Amino acid sequence: MKINLFILSLIILTLPIQSEEKLMRIFIPDFKLVELTNIPENYKKNFSTLKSMHNELTKKTIETVDNFGKFEIVSSEELEEIFKDLNLIKHKSDFDEKTLIKIGKLANAEYLLLGTLTKGTFNNNTVNLKLIELITGKYIYSTTITQILKKKMFEEIENSISIISSVDYNIEKFQSNRNKIIILNLEPINIKKKSADIATKLLGASFLIYKKYWQIKQNDLDNGLNQLNLKNSSTIDIKNVIELGKITKSRLVILGEIKQPQEKISVILRVIEVESGNIIYENKIETTSKNEIPIIMDRFAKLISDKKSIDETDKATINLDMEKAKKTKNLGIGMLSPGLSLTAIGLGSTIAGIILFSIYPSRLQNINYISSNEQIKYSNETSNILLAAVINLPLGIILLTPGLILSFMSIQHFIAAKKYKKDSNINFIPDIYVGQDKLILSLNIKF
């Protein structure tokens, strides 16, 4: 009996403890509503009804994903804070894919489920679902559903989500060790740590967009740091950085700092090649607005991703100042209108004065040939011409001078503002021109 109790106790003690499976985090933004162009007017009238339907689709998709229990959905409270950090308008449904990837990365999501609702002809509604893996940025599932009846549409969506939830995701098959990079937390100097953390995550998200490098999983990075008894920080010395890269089988390690000594915010990045141990890239981008940090990190990711060779070290300082550009452009517009007005009035008045002065001498010569009855009237008209000429010419010059000055200054402001061009997308990429042995960032504003 005692032996049986002992064996039973051993069995109970050796039973595996069923731990709750860790759910994968997924970000599901609002469905994007798309209207086809060049469709008959009688079909366009139904488009407004889709606005409520696309909200229903978003809600239905979130509920269905939640019910299958495969994913942990990023909460609206988390998203609200991220929208605030990125200075984005909440509940906006026309964000582009690049922006949604960045939001997903900031939310520590592993997957992004995108949905679009397109209104076509003959009352057909088309829904497209696309699942993006946020480690490598690969599309791992996509489906298109076309239905007339809303009920059928919802059933099809549920079937698609069932497929998504039943797949055993092995993202390693999408990955290549040669493209793995480590991004250590940027070191904050005279700036909040939260701003540095956001900048670090935005950099990882931007690399996904250019699809050349991908950031290693957080668990892999944590394991490597634990083996070396290190903390995730850009203050790690080069020797340990290289060792960390070797342990995680990464190609590059990126570290740097973000600081705000005075008005300007500076982001400095260094890229270390693990194999050679060399710093192959070093760059600094400056701005005066925290709202431009996403642009800066996107710029860094593009510069590094576009680098064809890792044999040479790139060093540069780039000034990025969108806020100043906007103010410069607005000031130029403010000067242009009064400048052109004064120039036009002044030029017209000057020309009128010159013409009147040229008429006056001939009228004086003709006065002797006018009859005595008409001489008084003719003399008064001539005097008025002289008076008008005396008034118009100096007045025209007085108005023309500030008008030309303002117009010239406005053109100078436009030229200055053209150096700060940014595209219509949130991921606008400025052009870099090489001159005088340094890189100059040119951002051209479209007027």
C-alpha positions as CSV (number, residue, x, y, z in Angstrom):
1,M,0.0,0.0,0.0
2,K,2.8,2.4,0.9
3,I,4.6,1.5,-2.3
4,N,1.5,2.3,-4.3
5,L,1.1,5.7,-2.6
6,F,4.7,6.4,-3.2
7,I,4.4,5.6,-6.9
8,L,1.2,7.7,-7.2
9,S,3.0,10.6,-5.6
10,L,5.9,10.3,-8.0
11,I,3.4,10.3,-10.9
12,I,1.7,13.4,-9.7
13,L,5.0,15.2,-9.1
14,T,6.3,14.3,-12.5
15,L,3.2,15.3,-14.4
16,P,4.0,18.3,-16.7
17,I,2.5,21.5,-15.6
18,Q,0.3,22.8,-18.3
19,S,1.4,26.4,-18.8
20,E,-0.8,28.7,-20.7
21,E,0.4,29.0,-24.3
22,K,1.8,32.4,-25.0
23,L,-0.4,34.1,-27.6
24,M,1.2,35.9,-30.6
25,R,0.4,39.6,-30.6
26,I,-1.4,40.9,-33.6
27,F,-2.4,44.4,-34.7
28,I,-5.7,44.8,-36.6
29,P,-6.2,48.3,-37.9
30,D,-9.5,49.6,-39.2
31,F,-10.5,48.3,-42.6
32,K,-9.4,50.7,-45.4
33,L,-12.3,51.8,-47.6
34,V,-11.5,52.1,-51.3
35,E,-13.8,53.4,-54.1
36,L,-13.1,52.4,-57.6
37,T,-12.8,55.2,-60.1
38,N,-14.7,55.5,-63.4
39,I,-17.8,53.6,-62.2
40,P,-21.4,54.7,-63.1
41,E,-23.0,57.3,-60.9
42,N,-25.9,55.0,-60.1
43,Y,-23.5,52.7,-58.3
44,K,-21.6,55.5,-56.5
45,K,-24.7,56.4,-54.5
46,N,-24.3,53.1,-52.6
47,F,-20.7,53.8,-51.6
48,S,-21.7,55.9,-48.6
49,T,-23.5,52.9,-47.1
50,L,-20.1,51.0,-47.1
51,K,-18.7,53.4,-44.5
52,S,-20.8,51.8,-41.8
53,M,-20.1,48.4,-43.3
54,H,-16.3,48.8,-43.2
55,N,-16.6,49.6,-39.4
56,E,-18.7,46.4,-39.0
57,L,-16.0,44.4,-40.9
58,T,-13.3,45.7,-38.6
59,K,-15.3,44.8,-35.5
60,K,-16.3,41.4,-36.9
61,T,-12.6,40.6,-37.8
62,I,-11.4,41.5,-34.4
63,E,-14.1,39.5,-32.7
64,T,-13.4,36.5,-34.9
65,V,-9.6,36.6,-34.3
66,D,-10.2,36.9,-30.6
67,N,-12.6,33.9,-30.5
68,F,-10.1,31.5,-32.1
69,G,-7.7,32.2,-29.3
70,K,-4.5,32.1,-31.4
71,F,-3.6,35.8,-31.1
72,E,-3.5,38.5,-28.5
73,I,-5.0,41.6,-30.1
74,V,-3.3,45.0,-29.5
75,S,-5.7,46.9,-27.4
76,S,-7.3,50.3,-28.3
77,E,-5.7,51.8,-25.1
78,E,-2.2,50.8,-26.4
79,L,-3.0,52.2,-29.8
80,E,-4.2,55.5,-28.4
81,E,-0.8,56.1,-26.7
82,I,1.0,55.1,-29.9
83,F,-1.1,57.5,-32.0
84,K,-0.2,60.2,-29.5
85,D,3.5,59.4,-29.7
86,L,3.5,59.5,-33.5
87,N,1.3,62.5,-33.6
88,L,-1.3,60.7,-35.7
89,I,-5.1,61.2,-35.9
90,K,-6.9,58.4,-34.0
91,H,-9.5,56.3,-35.9
92,K,-8.2,57.3,-39.3
93,S,-8.6,54.5,-41.8
94,D,-6.4,55.7,-44.7
95,F,-3.0,55.1,-43.2
96,D,-0.6,53.5,-45.7
97,E,0.9,50.1,-45.1
98,K,4.3,51.6,-44.0
99,T,2.7,53.6,-41.2
100,L,0.7,50.6,-40.0
101,I,3.9,48.5,-39.9
102,K,5.5,51.2,-37.7
103,I,2.4,51.3,-35.4
104,G,2.5,47.5,-35.2
105,K,6.2,47.4,-34.2
106,L,5.7,50.1,-31.5
107,A,2.9,47.9,-30.1
108,N,5.3,45.0,-30.0
109,A,3.0,43.1,-32.4
110,E,4.4,40.0,-34.3
111,Y,1.7,40.2,-37.0
112,L,-0.3,42.8,-38.8
113,L,-3.7,41.9,-40.4
114,L,-4.7,44.4,-43.0
115,G,-8.2,44.6,-44.5
116,T,-9.6,46.6,-47.3
117,L,-13.2,47.0,-48.5
118,T,-13.7,47.9,-52.2
119,K,-16.9,49.0,-53.7
120,G,-17.2,47.8,-57.3
121,T,-20.1,47.7,-59.8
122,F,-23.2,45.6,-59.7
123,N,-23.3,45.9,-55.9
124,N,-20.3,43.5,-55.5
125,N,-18.2,44.2,-52.4
126,T,-14.7,43.0,-52.4
127,V,-12.7,42.4,-49.2
128,N,-9.0,41.7,-49.2
129,L,-7.2,40.3,-46.1
130,K,-3.5,40.3,-45.8
131,L,-1.3,39.0,-43.0
132,I,2.2,40.4,-42.6
133,E,4.8,39.0,-40.3
134,L,6.5,41.8,-38.4
135,I,9.9,40.2,-37.9
136,T,10.9,40.1,-41.6
137,G,8.0,42.0,-43.1
138,K,7.0,39.0,-45.3
139,Y,3.4,38.6,-46.6
140,I,2.4,35.1,-45.3
141,Y,-1.3,35.0,-46.2
142,S,-3.6,36.9,-48.5
143,T,-7.1,36.3,-49.7
144,T,-9.7,38.2,-51.7
145,I,-13.4,37.7,-51.0
146,T,-16.2,39.1,-53.3
147,Q,-19.8,38.8,-52.2
148,I,-23.0,40.7,-52.6
149,L,-24.7,39.6,-49.3
150,K,-23.1,40.9,-46.1
151,K,-23.9,37.6,-44.2
152,K,-22.0,35.6,-46.8
153,M,-19.1,38.1,-46.7
154,F,-18.9,37.7,-42.9
155,E,-18.9,33.9,-43.2
156,E,-16.1,34.0,-45.8
157,I,-14.0,36.3,-43.5
158,E,-14.6,33.8,-40.6
159,N,-13.3,31.0,-42.8
160,S,-10.2,32.9,-43.7
161,I,-9.4,33.8,-40.1
162,S,-9.9,30.1,-39.3
163,I,-7.2,29.3,-41.8
164,I,-4.9,32.1,-40.4
165,S,-5.4,30.8,-36.8
166,S,-4.8,27.2,-37.7
167,V,-1.5,27.6,-39.4
168,D,1.6,26.6,-37.5
169,Y,3.8,29.7,-38.0
170,N,7.4,28.9,-38.4
171,I,8.8,32.3,-39.3
172,E,12.4,30.9,-39.4
173,K,11.7,29.8,-43.0
174,F,11.3,33.4,-44.0
175,Q,14.6,34.4,-42.4
176,S,18.2,34.4,-43.6
177,N,21.1,34.7,-41.1
178,R,23.0,36.9,-43.5
179,N,20.3,39.6,-43.2
180,K,19.9,39.5,-39.4
181,I,20.7,42.7,-37.5
182,I,20.7,43.7,-33.9
183,I,19.4,47.2,-32.9
184,L,20.5,48.0,-29.4
185,N,18.5,50.6,-27.4
186,L,19.5,54.1,-28.3
187,E,21.1,55.9,-25.4
188,P,19.1,59.0,-24.3
189,I,21.1,62.1,-23.5
190,N,19.2,65.1,-22.2
191,I,16.0,63.6,-23.6
192,K,13.3,61.3,-22.2
193,K,14.0,57.5,-22.3
194,K,10.6,57.0,-23.9
195,S,11.6,59.1,-26.9
196,A,14.8,56.9,-27.3
197,D,12.7,53.7,-27.0
198,I,10.3,54.9,-29.6
199,A,13.1,55.9,-32.0
200,T,14.7,52.4,-31.5
201,K,11.4,50.6,-32.4
202,L,10.8,52.9,-35.4
203,L,14.2,52.1,-36.8
204,G,13.4,48.4,-36.7
205,A,10.1,49.0,-38.4
206,S,11.7,51.1,-41.1
207,F,14.1,48.3,-41.9
208,L,11.0,46.1,-42.6
209,I,9.9,48.5,-45.3
210,Y,13.1,48.3,-47.3
211,K,13.2,44.5,-47.0
212,K,16.9,44.0,-46.9
213,Y,17.6,43.5,-43.2
214,W,15.4,42.3,-40.4
215,Q,15.8,42.8,-36.7
216,I,16.3,39.6,-34.6
217,K,13.5,38.5,-32.3
218,Q,13.5,40.0,-28.8
219,N,13.9,36.6,-27.2
220,D,17.0,35.8,-29.2
221,L,18.5,39.2,-28.3
222,D,17.6,38.7,-24.6
223,N,19.2,35.3,-24.6
224,G,22.4,36.6,-26.1
225,L,22.6,39.5,-23.6
226,N,22.0,37.1,-20.7
227,Q,24.9,34.9,-21.9
228,L,27.2,37.9,-21.8
229,N,25.6,39.3,-18.6
230,L,24.9,42.5,-20.4
231,K,22.0,45.0,-20.6
232,N,20.3,46.2,-23.8
233,S,22.2,49.5,-24.2
234,S,24.2,51.3,-26.8
235,T,26.9,51.8,-24.2
236,I,28.2,48.2,-24.6
237,D,31.8,48.2,-25.7
238,I,32.8,47.1,-29.2
239,K,34.3,43.8,-28.0
240,N,31.0,42.7,-26.4
241,V,29.0,44.0,-29.3
242,I,30.9,41.8,-31.7
243,E,30.5,38.8,-29.4
244,L,26.8,39.5,-29.1
245,G,26.5,39.5,-32.8
246,K,28.3,36.2,-33.1
247,I,26.2,34.5,-30.5
248,T,23.0,35.6,-32.3
249,K,24.4,34.9,-35.7
250,S,23.7,38.5,-36.8
251,R,25.4,40.3,-39.6
252,L,25.3,43.9,-38.3
253,V,24.8,45.5,-34.9
254,I,23.4,49.0,-34.8
255,L,23.9,51.3,-31.8
256,G,23.7,55.0,-31.2
257,E,22.3,57.8,-29.2
258,I,19.6,60.5,-29.3
259,K,20.3,63.7,-27.5
260,Q,18.9,67.2,-27.2
261,P,21.5,69.5,-25.8
262,Q,19.6,72.6,-26.7
263,E,17.0,73.2,-29.4
264,K,18.2,70.7,-31.9
265,I,17.6,66.9,-31.5
266,S,20.5,64.8,-32.8
267,V,20.3,61.1,-33.6
268,I,23.7,59.4,-34.1
269,L,24.0,55.9,-35.4
270,R,26.9,53.5,-35.8
271,V,26.8,50.2,-37.7
272,I,29.2,47.5,-36.8
273,E,29.9,44.5,-39.1
274,V,30.2,41.5,-36.9
275,E,32.5,39.5,-39.1
276,S,35.2,42.2,-39.5
277,G,34.5,44.1,-36.2
278,N,34.7,47.3,-38.2
279,I,32.4,50.4,-37.9
280,I,31.1,50.5,-41.5
281,Y,28.7,53.3,-41.1
282,E,28.4,56.4,-38.9
283,N,25.9,59.1,-39.4
284,K,24.2,62.0,-37.6
285,I,20.8,63.6,-38.5
286,E,19.6,66.7,-36.7
287,T,16.1,68.2,-36.4
288,T,14.3,70.7,-34.2
289,S,11.0,68.7,-33.9
290,K,10.3,65.4,-32.1
291,N,7.6,64.9,-34.7
292,E,10.3,64.3,-37.3
293,I,11.9,61.4,-35.4
294,P,10.0,58.8,-37.5
295,I,11.3,60.5,-40.6
296,I,14.9,60.4,-39.3
297,M,14.7,56.7,-38.4
298,D,13.2,56.0,-41.8
299,R,16.0,57.9,-43.4
300,F,18.6,55.9,-41.5
301,A,17.1,52.6,-42.5
302,K,17.1,53.6,-46.2
303,L,20.6,54.9,-46.1
304,I,21.9,51.6,-44.6
305,S,19.6,49.4,-46.7
306,D,20.8,51.2,-49.9
307,K,24.4,50.7,-49.1
308,K,25.6,48.3,-51.8
309,S,28.9,47.5,-50.2
310,I,30.0,47.2,-46.6
311,D,33.7,47.6,-47.4
312,E,33.9,51.4,-46.8
313,T,32.9,53.5,-43.8
314,D,30.3,56.2,-44.5
315,K,30.3,59.3,-42.3
316,A,28.0,62.2,-42.7
317,T,26.0,64.9,-40.9
318,I,22.5,65.7,-42.2
319,N,20.4,68.6,-41.1
320,L,16.7,67.7,-41.1
321,D,14.4,70.6,-40.2
322,M,10.8,70.2,-41.6
323,E,9.3,72.7,-39.1
324,K,11.6,75.4,-40.3
325,A,10.9,74.5,-43.9
326,K,7.1,75.0,-43.3
327,K,7.6,78.3,-41.6
328,T,10.0,79.4,-44.3
329,K,7.5,78.4,-47.0
330,N,4.6,80.1,-45.3
331,L,6.6,83.3,-44.8
332,G,7.5,83.3,-48.5
333,I,3.8,82.9,-49.4
334,G,3.0,85.8,-47.0
335,M,5.6,88.0,-48.7
336,L,4.7,87.0,-52.3
337,S,1.1,88.3,-52.3
338,P,1.7,91.9,-51.1
339,G,5.0,91.9,-53.0
340,L,3.3,91.1,-56.3
341,S,0.5,93.6,-55.6
342,L,2.8,96.4,-54.8
343,T,5.0,95.6,-57.8
344,A,2.0,95.6,-60.1
345,I,0.6,98.9,-58.8
346,G,4.0,100.5,-58.6
347,L,4.9,99.5,-62.1
348,G,1.6,100.6,-63.5
349,S,1.9,104.0,-61.7
350,T,5.5,104.5,-62.9
351,I,4.6,103.7,-66.5
352,A,1.6,106.0,-66.3
353,G,3.8,108.8,-64.9
354,I,6.4,108.4,-67.7
355,I,3.7,108.4,-70.4
356,L,2.0,111.5,-68.9
357,F,5.4,113.3,-68.7
358,S,6.1,112.5,-72.4
359,I,2.7,114.0,-73.4
360,Y,3.1,117.2,-71.4
361,P,5.7,119.0,-73.7
362,S,3.7,118.4,-76.9
363,R,0.6,119.8,-75.3
364,L,2.4,122.9,-74.3
365,Q,3.5,123.4,-77.9
366,N,0.0,122.9,-79.2
367,I,-1.6,125.5,-76.8
368,N,-0.8,128.4,-79.2
369,Y,-2.8,126.8,-81.9
370,I,-5.9,126.4,-79.8
371,S,-8.7,129.0,-80.2
372,S,-9.0,131.5,-77.4
373,N,-12.3,130.0,-76.3
374,E,-10.7,126.5,-75.9
375,Q,-7.4,127.7,-74.4
376,I,-8.6,127.8,-70.8
377,K,-10.0,124.3,-70.9
378,Y,-7.0,123.0,-72.8
379,S,-4.6,124.7,-70.3
380,N,-6.5,123.1,-67.3
381,E,-6.3,119.7,-68.9
382,T,-2.5,120.1,-69.5
383,S,-2.0,121.2,-65.9
384,N,-3.9,118.1,-64.7
385,I,-1.7,115.9,-66.9
386,L,1.4,117.4,-65.3
387,L,-0.1,117.0,-61.8
388,A,-1.0,113.4,-62.5
389,A,2.5,112.7,-63.9
390,V,4.2,114.4,-60.9
391,I,2.0,112.2,-58.5
392,N,2.2,108.9,-60.4
393,L,5.9,108.7,-61.2
394,P,7.3,109.1,-57.7
395,L,4.4,107.1,-56.2
396,G,5.1,104.3,-58.6
397,I,8.7,104.3,-57.7
398,I,7.9,104.3,-54.0
399,L,5.5,101.4,-54.3
400,L,7.6,99.5,-56.9
401,T,10.7,99.4,-54.6
402,P,9.2,97.5,-51.6
403,G,7.2,95.4,-54.0
404,L,10.3,94.2,-55.8
405,I,12.1,93.7,-52.4
406,L,9.2,91.6,-51.0
407,S,8.9,89.6,-54.2
408,F,12.7,88.9,-54.3
409,M,12.6,88.0,-50.6
410,S,9.7,85.6,-51.1
411,I,11.6,83.9,-53.9
412,Q,14.6,83.5,-51.6
413,H,12.3,81.9,-49.0
414,F,10.9,79.5,-51.6
415,I,14.4,78.5,-52.6
416,A,15.4,77.9,-49.0
417,A,12.2,75.9,-48.3
418,K,12.9,73.8,-51.4
419,K,15.8,72.2,-49.5
420,Y,13.3,70.7,-47.1
421,K,11.0,68.8,-49.5
422,K,9.0,65.9,-48.1
423,D,6.8,63.5,-50.1
424,S,3.0,63.1,-49.6
425,N,3.5,59.7,-47.7
426,I,4.5,59.5,-44.1
427,N,7.7,57.7,-45.2
428,F,8.9,60.6,-47.4
429,I,12.5,60.1,-48.3
430,P,14.6,63.2,-49.0
431,D,17.3,63.1,-51.7
432,I,20.9,63.2,-50.9
433,Y,23.4,65.1,-53.1
434,V,27.1,64.7,-52.7
435,G,29.1,67.9,-52.9
436,Q,32.3,69.4,-51.4
437,D,33.2,66.0,-49.7
438,K,30.0,66.0,-47.6
439,L,26.4,64.9,-47.9
440,I,23.8,67.6,-48.2
441,L,20.2,66.8,-47.5
442,S,17.8,68.5,-49.9
443,L,14.1,68.5,-49.2
444,N,12.1,70.1,-52.0
445,I,8.6,71.4,-51.1
446,K,6.0,71.3,-53.9
447,F,4.1,74.5,-54.2
